[in-house]
Amino acid sequence: MAARDHCLDAGRNGLTSEIGSDYSSSYDRINRYGEAGWHTGEILAFHKHQSGIDTVMQLLMDDGIPDR
């Protein structure tokens, strides 16, 4: 639900960051629905004209990140 909220917020407001339009972090958004705890993570990908499978492949391969 926290991820959905951020997706909707980012789309509506043209965001390309982990920070929400209300300046919330992923930790803040998770805490709205339960307890985030210390071990939370977030992976974001922002692409206008890329398919879902292309995005997943990019995340799996870390394409374009030379030190990985």
PDB file of N, CA, C and O in Angstrom:
ATOM      1  N   MET A   1       0.827  -1.188   0.000  1.00  0.00           N
ATOM      2  CA  MET A   1       0.000   0.000   0.000  1.00  0.00           C
ATOM      3  C   MET A   1       0.869   1.248   0.000  1.00  0.00           C
ATOM      4  O   MET A   1       0.529   2.249  -0.632  1.00  0.00           O
ATOM      5  N   ALA A   2       1.999   1.187   0.715  1.00  0.00           N
ATOM      6  CA  ALA A   2       2.911   2.329   0.738  1.00  0.00           C
ATOM      7  C   ALA A   2       3.511   2.561  -0.643  1.00  0.00           C
ATOM      8  O   ALA A   2       3.648   3.705  -1.076  1.00  0.00           O
ATOM      9  N   ALA A   3       3.869   1.488  -1.332  1.00  0.00           N
ATOM     10  CA  ALA A   3       4.418   1.605  -2.685  1.00  0.00           C
ATOM     11  C   ALA A   3       3.363   2.144  -3.644  1.00  0.00           C
ATOM     12  O   ALA A   3       3.656   2.991  -4.488  1.00  0.00           O
ATOM     13  N   ARG A   4       2.145   1.652  -3.512  1.00  0.00           N
ATOM     14  CA  ARG A   4       1.053   2.149  -4.350  1.00  0.00           C
ATOM     15  C   ARG A   4       0.850   3.649  -4.147  1.00  0.00           C
ATOM     16  O   ARG A   4       0.701   4.403  -5.109  1.00  0.00           O
ATOM     17  N   ASP A   5       0.846   4.067  -2.889  1.00  0.00           N
ATOM     18  CA  ASP A   5       0.683   5.490  -2.585  1.00  0.00           C
ATOM     19  C   ASP A   5       1.759   6.328  -3.259  1.00  0.00           C
ATOM     20  O   ASP A   5       1.471   7.381  -3.827  1.00  0.00           O
ATOM     21  N   HIS A   6       3.004   5.854  -3.194  1.00  0.00           N
ATOM     22  CA  HIS A   6       4.088   6.633  -3.786  1.00  0.00           C
ATOM     23  C   HIS A   6       3.990   6.642  -5.307  1.00  0.00           C
ATOM     24  O   HIS A   6       4.268   7.658  -5.945  1.00  0.00           O
ATOM     25  N   CYS A   7       3.600   5.528  -5.879  1.00  0.00           N
ATOM     26  CA  CYS A   7       3.417   5.450  -7.342  1.00  0.00           C
ATOM     27  C   CYS A   7       2.374   6.456  -7.801  1.00  0.00           C
ATOM     28  O   CYS A   7       2.596   7.202  -8.754  1.00  0.00           O
ATOM     29  N   LEU A   8       1.251   6.471  -7.127  1.00  0.00           N
ATOM     30  CA  LEU A   8       0.185   7.407  -7.495  1.00  0.00           C
ATOM     31  C   LEU A   8       0.622   8.851  -7.299  1.00  0.00           C
ATOM     32  O   LEU A   8       0.343   9.708  -8.138  1.00  0.00           O
ATOM     33  N   ASP A   9       1.300   9.120  -6.204  1.00  0.00           N
ATOM     34  CA  ASP A   9       1.791  10.464  -5.906  1.00  0.00           C
ATOM     35  C   ASP A   9       2.815  10.900  -6.954  1.00  0.00           C
ATOM     36  O   ASP A   9       2.744  12.016  -7.468  1.00  0.00           O
ATOM     37  N   ALA A  10       3.765  10.017  -7.271  1.00  0.00           N
ATOM     38  CA  ALA A  10       4.811  10.341  -8.248  1.00  0.00           C
ATOM     39  C   ALA A  10       4.203  10.609  -9.624  1.00  0.00           C
ATOM     40  O   ALA A  10       4.591  11.560 -10.303  1.00  0.00           O
ATOM     41  N   GLY A  11       3.252   9.773 -10.031  1.00  0.00           N
ATOM     42  CA  GLY A  11       2.617   9.963 -11.332  1.00  0.00           C
ATOM     43  C   GLY A  11       1.836  11.253 -11.423  1.00  0.00           C
ATOM     44  O   GLY A  11       1.936  11.981 -12.411  1.00  0.00           O
ATOM     45  N   ARG A  12       1.065  11.534 -10.405  1.00  0.00           N
ATOM     46  CA  ARG A  12       0.244  12.754 -10.375  1.00  0.00           C
ATOM     47  C   ARG A  12       1.077  14.024 -10.369  1.00  0.00           C
ATOM     48  O   ARG A  12       0.707  15.031 -10.972  1.00  0.00           O
ATOM     49  N   ASN A  13       2.215  13.959  -9.671  1.00  0.00           N
ATOM     50  CA  ASN A  13       3.003  15.168  -9.426  1.00  0.00           C
ATOM     51  C   ASN A  13       4.331  15.217 -10.175  1.00  0.00           C
ATOM     52  O   ASN A  13       5.132  16.126  -9.954  1.00  0.00           O
ATOM     53  N   GLY A  14       4.573  14.252 -11.056  1.00  0.00           N
ATOM     54  CA  GLY A  14       5.792  14.245 -11.856  1.00  0.00           C
ATOM     55  C   GLY A  14       7.063  14.053 -11.043  1.00  0.00           C
ATOM     56  O   GLY A  14       8.109  14.599 -11.394  1.00  0.00           O
ATOM     57  N   LEU A  15       6.987  13.285  -9.961  1.00  0.00           N
ATOM     58  CA  LEU A  15       8.144  13.074  -9.097  1.00  0.00           C
ATOM     59  C   LEU A  15       9.073  12.019  -9.681  1.00  0.00           C
ATOM     60  O   LEU A  15       8.614  11.056 -10.295  1.00  0.00           O
ATOM     61  N   THR A  16      10.361  12.195  -9.496  1.00  0.00           N
ATOM     62  CA  THR A  16      11.352  11.190  -9.886  1.00  0.00           C
ATOM     63  C   THR A  16      12.350  11.005  -8.754  1.00  0.00           C
ATOM     64  O   THR A  16      13.563  11.042  -8.960  1.00  0.00           O
ATOM     65  N   SER A  17      11.825  10.808  -7.575  1.00  0.00           N
ATOM     66  CA  SER A  17      12.645  10.694  -6.368  1.00  0.00           C
ATOM     67  C   SER A  17      11.929   9.799  -5.369  1.00  0.00           C
ATOM     68  O   SER A  17      10.745   9.498  -5.520  1.00  0.00           O
ATOM     69  N   GLU A  18      12.660   9.382  -4.351  1.00  0.00           N
ATOM     70  CA  GLU A  18      12.048   8.588  -3.279  1.00  0.00           C
ATOM     71  C   GLU A  18      11.275   9.458  -2.304  1.00  0.00           C
ATOM     72  O   GLU A  18      10.564   8.931  -1.449  1.00  0.00           O
ATOM     73  N   ILE A  19      11.392  10.763  -2.407  1.00  0.00           N
ATOM     74  CA  ILE A  19      10.686  11.684  -1.528  1.00  0.00           C
ATOM     75  C   ILE A  19       9.315  12.026  -2.111  1.00  0.00           C
ATOM     76  O   ILE A  19       9.214  12.409  -3.276  1.00  0.00           O
ATOM     77  N   GLY A  20       8.271  11.889  -1.312  1.00  0.00           N
ATOM     78  CA  GLY A  20       6.915  12.174  -1.758  1.00  0.00           C
ATOM     79  C   GLY A  20       6.628  13.665  -1.826  1.00  0.00           C
ATOM     80  O   GLY A  20       7.418  14.478  -1.345  1.00  0.00           O
ATOM     81  N   SER A  21       5.514  14.019  -2.415  1.00  0.00           N
ATOM     82  CA  SER A  21       5.136  15.435  -2.525  1.00  0.00           C
ATOM     83  C   SER A  21       4.873  16.053  -1.157  1.00  0.00           C
ATOM     84  O   SER A  21       4.903  17.273  -1.000  1.00  0.00           O
ATOM     85  N   ASP A  22       4.614  15.199  -0.168  1.00  0.00           N
ATOM     86  CA  ASP A  22       4.434  15.677   1.206  1.00  0.00           C
ATOM     87  C   ASP A  22       5.733  15.537   2.011  1.00  0.00           C
ATOM     88  O   ASP A  22       5.722  15.610   3.240  1.00  0.00           O
ATOM     89  N   TYR A  23       6.863  15.332   1.294  1.00  0.00           N
ATOM     90  CA  TYR A  23       8.197  15.170   1.873  1.00  0.00           C
ATOM     91  C   TYR A  23       8.346  13.887   2.682  1.00  0.00           C
ATOM     92  O   TYR A  23       9.227  13.790   3.537  1.00  0.00           O
ATOM     93  N   SER A  24       7.489  12.903   2.416  1.00  0.00           N
ATOM     94  CA  SER A  24       7.578  11.621   3.116  1.00  0.00           C
ATOM     95  C   SER A  24       8.642  10.733   2.474  1.00  0.00           C
ATOM     96  O   SER A  24       8.886  10.795   1.269  1.00  0.00           O
ATOM     97  N   SER A  25       9.269   9.905   3.311  1.00  0.00           N
ATOM     98  CA  SER A  25      10.211   8.888   2.845  1.00  0.00           C
ATOM     99  C   SER A  25       9.479   7.555   2.755  1.00  0.00           C
ATOM    100  O   SER A  25       8.318   7.454   3.151  1.00  0.00           O
ATOM    101  N   SER A  26      10.149   6.543   2.239  1.00  0.00           N
ATOM    102  CA  SER A  26       9.525   5.216   2.194  1.00  0.00           C
ATOM    103  C   SER A  26       9.216   4.745   3.617  1.00  0.00           C
ATOM    104  O   SER A  26       8.181   4.122   3.854  1.00  0.00           O
ATOM    105  N   TYR A  27      10.097   5.039   4.547  1.00  0.00           N
ATOM    106  CA  TYR A  27       9.893   4.679   5.952  1.00  0.00           C
ATOM    107  C   TYR A  27       8.605   5.314   6.484  1.00  0.00           C
ATOM    108  O   TYR A  27       7.814   4.651   7.156  1.00  0.00           O
ATOM    109  N   ASP A  28       8.398   6.598   6.183  1.00  0.00           N
ATOM    110  CA  ASP A  28       7.178   7.294   6.606  1.00  0.00           C
ATOM    111  C   ASP A  28       5.936   6.636   6.010  1.00  0.00           C
ATOM    112  O   ASP A  28       4.942   6.414   6.701  1.00  0.00           O
ATOM    113  N   ARG A  29       6.012   6.325   4.710  1.00  0.00           N
ATOM    114  CA  ARG A  29       4.841   5.744   4.037  1.00  0.00           C
ATOM    115  C   ARG A  29       4.507   4.357   4.576  1.00  0.00           C
ATOM    116  O   ARG A  29       3.334   4.023   4.745  1.00  0.00           O
ATOM    117  N   ILE A  30       5.524   3.554   4.844  1.00  0.00           N
ATOM    118  CA  ILE A  30       5.288   2.223   5.411  1.00  0.00           C
ATOM    119  C   ILE A  30       4.659   2.341   6.787  1.00  0.00           C
ATOM    120  O   ILE A  30       3.748   1.584   7.125  1.00  0.00           O
ATOM    121  N   ASN A  31       5.135   3.277   7.575  1.00  0.00           N
ATOM    122  CA  ASN A  31       4.604   3.457   8.933  1.00  0.00           C
ATOM    123  C   ASN A  31       3.143   3.895   8.946  1.00  0.00           C
ATOM    124  O   ASN A  31       2.478   3.768   9.974  1.00  0.00           O
ATOM    125  N   ARG A  32       2.637   4.397   7.848  1.00  0.00           N
ATOM    126  CA  ARG A  32       1.210   4.747   7.788  1.00  0.00           C
ATOM    127  C   ARG A  32       0.327   3.503   7.854  1.00  0.00           C
ATOM    128  O   ARG A  32      -0.839   3.582   8.241  1.00  0.00           O
ATOM    129  N   TYR A  33       0.892   2.350   7.473  1.00  0.00           N
ATOM    130  CA  TYR A  33       0.112   1.111   7.409  1.00  0.00           C
ATOM    131  C   TYR A  33       0.544   0.072   8.429  1.00  0.00           C
ATOM    132  O   TYR A  33      -0.105  -0.966   8.556  1.00  0.00           O
ATOM    133  N   GLY A  34       1.603   0.320   9.144  1.00  0.00           N
ATOM    134  CA  GLY A  34       2.117  -0.646  10.109  1.00  0.00           C
ATOM    135  C   GLY A  34       3.435  -0.142  10.638  1.00  0.00           C
ATOM    136  O   GLY A  34       3.660   1.066  10.706  1.00  0.00           O
ATOM    137  N   GLU A  35       4.308  -1.055  11.013  1.00  0.00           N
ATOM    138  CA  GLU A  35       5.620  -0.676  11.521  1.00  0.00           C
ATOM    139  C   GLU A  35       6.683  -1.020  10.490  1.00  0.00           C
ATOM    140  O   GLU A  35       6.813  -2.174  10.082  1.00  0.00           O
ATOM    141  N   ALA A  36       7.434  -0.021  10.076  1.00  0.00           N
ATOM    142  CA  ALA A  36       8.456  -0.226   9.060  1.00  0.00           C
ATOM    143  C   ALA A  36       9.631  -1.028   9.586  1.00  0.00           C
ATOM    144  O   ALA A  36      10.208  -1.823   8.845  1.00  0.00           O
ATOM    145  N   GLY A  37       9.996  -0.845  10.829  1.00  0.00           N
ATOM    146  CA  GLY A  37      11.156  -1.536  11.372  1.00  0.00           C
ATOM    147  C   GLY A  37      12.444  -0.957  10.807  1.00  0.00           C
ATOM    148  O   GLY A  37      12.429   0.039  10.083  1.00  0.00           O
ATOM    149  N   TRP A  38      13.547  -1.591  11.145  1.00  0.00           N
ATOM    150  CA  TRP A  38      14.855  -1.077  10.727  1.00  0.00           C
ATOM    151  C   TRP A  38      15.269  -1.582   9.360  1.00  0.00           C
ATOM    152  O   TRP A  38      16.107  -0.960   8.707  1.00  0.00           O
ATOM    153  N   HIS A  39      14.712  -2.679   8.913  1.00  0.00           N
ATOM    154  CA  HIS A  39      15.159  -3.299   7.664  1.00  0.00           C
ATOM    155  C   HIS A  39      14.135  -3.075   6.556  1.00  0.00           C
ATOM    156  O   HIS A  39      13.397  -3.984   6.177  1.00  0.00           O
ATOM    157  N   THR A  40      14.108  -1.879   6.060  1.00  0.00           N
ATOM    158  CA  THR A  40      13.224  -1.581   4.936  1.00  0.00           C
ATOM    159  C   THR A  40      14.091  -1.190   3.755  1.00  0.00           C
ATOM    160  O   THR A  40      15.241  -0.784   3.922  1.00  0.00           O
ATOM    161  N   GLY A  41      13.549  -1.312   2.591  1.00  0.00           N
ATOM    162  CA  GLY A  41      14.282  -0.929   1.390  1.00  0.00           C
ATOM    163  C   GLY A  41      13.322  -0.449   0.331  1.00  0.00           C
ATOM    164  O   GLY A  41      12.112  -0.658   0.412  1.00  0.00           O
ATOM    165  N   GLU A  42      13.888   0.193  -0.656  1.00  0.00           N
ATOM    166  CA  GLU A  42      13.059   0.714  -1.735  1.00  0.00           C
ATOM    167  C   GLU A  42      13.891   0.721  -3.007  1.00  0.00           C
ATOM    168  O   GLU A  42      15.035   1.177  -3.013  1.00  0.00           O
ATOM    169  N   ILE A  43      13.314   0.221  -4.064  1.00  0.00           N
ATOM    170  CA  ILE A  43      13.955   0.247  -5.371  1.00  0.00           C
ATOM    171  C   ILE A  43      12.999   0.958  -6.308  1.00  0.00           C
ATOM    172  O   ILE A  43      11.844   0.559  -6.459  1.00  0.00           O
ATOM    173  N   LEU A  44      13.488   2.009  -6.933  1.00  0.00           N
ATOM    174  CA  LEU A  44      12.652   2.798  -7.829  1.00  0.00           C
ATOM    175  C   LEU A  44      13.237   2.798  -9.234  1.00  0.00           C
ATOM    176  O   LEU A  44      14.454   2.759  -9.414  1.00  0.00           O
ATOM    177  N   ALA A  45      12.366   2.842 -10.211  1.00  0.00           N
ATOM    178  CA  ALA A  45      12.786   2.978 -11.605  1.00  0.00           C
ATOM    179  C   ALA A  45      11.797   3.926 -12.281  1.00  0.00           C
ATOM    180  O   ALA A  45      10.586   3.708 -12.244  1.00  0.00           O
ATOM    181  N   PHE A  46      12.318   4.952 -12.884  1.00  0.00           N
ATOM    182  CA  PHE A  46      11.467   5.935 -13.556  1.00  0.00           C
ATOM    183  C   PHE A  46      11.822   5.960 -15.040  1.00  0.00           C
ATOM    184  O   PHE A  46      12.912   6.385 -15.423  1.00  0.00           O
ATOM    185  N   HIS A  47      10.896   5.503 -15.860  1.00  0.00           N
ATOM    186  CA  HIS A  47      11.098   5.482 -17.304  1.00  0.00           C
ATOM    187  C   HIS A  47       9.796   5.834 -17.987  1.00  0.00           C
ATOM    188  O   HIS A  47       8.735   5.330 -17.620  1.00  0.00           O
ATOM    189  N   LYS A  48       9.878   6.691 -18.972  1.00  0.00           N
ATOM    190  CA  LYS A  48       8.673   7.078 -19.701  1.00  0.00           C
ATOM    191  C   LYS A  48       8.215   6.010 -20.682  1.00  0.00           C
ATOM    192  O   LYS A  48       7.033   5.670 -20.728  1.00  0.00           O
ATOM    193  N   HIS A  49       9.140   5.486 -21.460  1.00  0.00           N
ATOM    194  CA  HIS A  49       8.756   4.610 -22.564  1.00  0.00           C
ATOM    195  C   HIS A  49       9.468   3.270 -22.487  1.00  0.00           C
ATOM    196  O   HIS A  49      10.070   2.821 -23.463  1.00  0.00           O
ATOM    197  N   GLN A  50       9.399   2.644 -21.340  1.00  0.00           N
ATOM    198  CA  GLN A  50      10.053   1.358 -21.163  1.00  0.00           C
ATOM    199  C   GLN A  50       9.019   0.373 -20.633  1.00  0.00           C
ATOM    200  O   GLN A  50       8.189   0.720 -19.793  1.00  0.00           O
ATOM    201  N   SER A  51       9.079  -0.845 -21.127  1.00  0.00           N
ATOM    202  CA  SER A  51       8.121  -1.857 -20.672  1.00  0.00           C
ATOM    203  C   SER A  51       8.495  -2.332 -19.268  1.00  0.00           C
ATOM    204  O   SER A  51       9.605  -2.096 -18.791  1.00  0.00           O
ATOM    205  N   GLY A  52       7.557  -2.997 -18.627  1.00  0.00           N
ATOM    206  CA  GLY A  52       7.802  -3.544 -17.298  1.00  0.00           C
ATOM    207  C   GLY A  52       8.944  -4.533 -17.288  1.00  0.00           C
ATOM    208  O   GLY A  52       9.773  -4.516 -16.377  1.00  0.00           O
ATOM    209  N   ILE A  53       9.001  -5.401 -18.295  1.00  0.00           N
ATOM    210  CA  ILE A  53      10.077  -6.402 -18.354  1.00  0.00           C
ATOM    211  C   ILE A  53      11.429  -5.725 -18.548  1.00  0.00           C
ATOM    212  O   ILE A  53      12.424  -6.171 -17.976  1.00  0.00           O
ATOM    213  N   ASP A  54      11.485  -4.653 -19.346  1.00  0.00           N
ATOM    214  CA  ASP A  54      12.738  -3.915 -19.529  1.00  0.00           C
ATOM    215  C   ASP A  54      13.208  -3.304 -18.214  1.00  0.00           C
ATOM    216  O   ASP A  54      14.402  -3.316 -17.914  1.00  0.00           O
ATOM    217  N   THR A  55      12.289  -2.780 -17.441  1.00  0.00           N
ATOM    218  CA  THR A  55      12.631  -2.189 -16.152  1.00  0.00           C
ATOM    219  C   THR A  55      13.172  -3.252 -15.204  1.00  0.00           C
ATOM    220  O   THR A  55      14.176  -3.024 -14.530  1.00  0.00           O
ATOM    221  N   VAL A  56      12.527  -4.400 -15.145  1.00  0.00           N
ATOM    222  CA  VAL A  56      12.984  -5.487 -14.279  1.00  0.00           C
ATOM    223  C   VAL A  56      14.367  -5.959 -14.717  1.00  0.00           C
ATOM    224  O   VAL A  56      15.235  -6.191 -13.876  1.00  0.00           O
ATOM    225  N   MET A  57      14.577  -6.103 -16.007  1.00  0.00           N
ATOM    226  CA  MET A  57      15.884  -6.527 -16.502  1.00  0.00           C
ATOM    227  C   MET A  57      16.958  -5.509 -16.139  1.00  0.00           C
ATOM    228  O   MET A  57      18.066  -5.890 -15.761  1.00  0.00           O
ATOM    229  N   GLN A  58      16.647  -4.228 -16.246  1.00  0.00           N
ATOM    230  CA  GLN A  58      17.613  -3.190 -15.890  1.00  0.00           C
ATOM    231  C   GLN A  58      17.969  -3.279 -14.407  1.00  0.00           C
ATOM    232  O   GLN A  58      19.137  -3.156 -14.038  1.00  0.00           O
ATOM    233  N   LEU A  59      16.971  -3.490 -13.566  1.00  0.00           N
ATOM    234  CA  LEU A  59      17.232  -3.599 -12.131  1.00  0.00           C
ATOM    235  C   LEU A  59      18.045  -4.850 -11.812  1.00  0.00           C
ATOM    236  O   LEU A  59      18.927  -4.805 -10.954  1.00  0.00           O
ATOM    237  N   LEU A  60      17.766  -5.954 -12.480  1.00  0.00           N
ATOM    238  CA  LEU A  60      18.497  -7.193 -12.237  1.00  0.00           C
ATOM    239  C   LEU A  60      19.954  -7.093 -12.665  1.00  0.00           C
ATOM    240  O   LEU A  60      20.840  -7.625 -11.995  1.00  0.00           O
ATOM    241  N   MET A  61      20.200  -6.417 -13.773  1.00  0.00           N
ATOM    242  CA  MET A  61      21.560  -6.330 -14.315  1.00  0.00           C
ATOM    243  C   MET A  61      22.301  -5.084 -13.866  1.00  0.00           C
ATOM    244  O   MET A  61      23.502  -4.970 -14.107  1.00  0.00           O
ATOM    245  N   ASP A  62      21.611  -4.137 -13.210  1.00  0.00           N
ATOM    246  CA  ASP A  62      22.229  -2.866 -12.834  1.00  0.00           C
ATOM    247  C   ASP A  62      22.861  -2.198 -14.043  1.00  0.00           C
ATOM    248  O   ASP A  62      23.962  -1.652 -13.961  1.00  0.00           O
ATOM    249  N   ASP A  63      22.162  -2.247 -15.156  1.00  0.00           N
ATOM    250  CA  ASP A  63      22.639  -1.691 -16.407  1.00  0.00           C
ATOM    251  C   ASP A  63      23.006  -0.224 -16.261  1.00  0.00           C
ATOM    252  O   ASP A  63      22.227   0.568 -15.733  1.00  0.00           O
ATOM    253  N   GLY A  64      24.187   0.133 -16.728  1.00  0.00           N
ATOM    254  CA  GLY A  64      24.618   1.516 -16.700  1.00  0.00           C
ATOM    255  C   GLY A  64      25.290   1.936 -15.421  1.00  0.00           C
ATOM    256  O   GLY A  64      25.630   3.109 -15.264  1.00  0.00           O
ATOM    257  N   ILE A  65      25.498   1.004 -14.489  1.00  0.00           N
ATOM    258  CA  ILE A  65      26.153   1.333 -13.228  1.00  0.00           C
ATOM    259  C   ILE A  65      27.492   0.605 -13.213  1.00  0.00           C
ATOM    260  O   ILE A  65      27.550  -0.573 -12.862  1.00  0.00           O
ATOM    261  N   PRO A  66      28.572   1.293 -13.591  1.00  0.00           N
ATOM    262  CA  PRO A  66      29.865   0.630 -13.821  1.00  0.00           C
ATOM    263  C   PRO A  66      30.496  -0.038 -12.600  1.00  0.00           C
ATOM    264  O   PRO A  66      31.271  -0.981 -12.753  1.00  0.00           O
ATOM    265  N   ASP A  67      30.178   0.432 -11.394  1.00  0.00           N
ATOM    266  CA  ASP A  67      30.842  -0.169 -10.228  1.00  0.00           C
ATOM    267  C   ASP A  67      30.096  -1.348  -9.641  1.00  0.00           C
ATOM    268  O   ASP A  67      30.430  -1.800  -8.546  1.00  0.00           O
ATOM    269  N   ARG A  68      29.096  -1.859 -10.340  1.00  0.00           N
ATOM    270  CA  ARG A  68      28.357  -3.031  -9.847  1.00  0.00           C
ATOM    271  C   ARG A  68      28.576  -4.217 -10.739  1.00  0.00           C
ATOM    272  O   ARG A  68      28.034  -5.292 -10.482  1.00  0.00           O
TER     273      ARG A  68
END
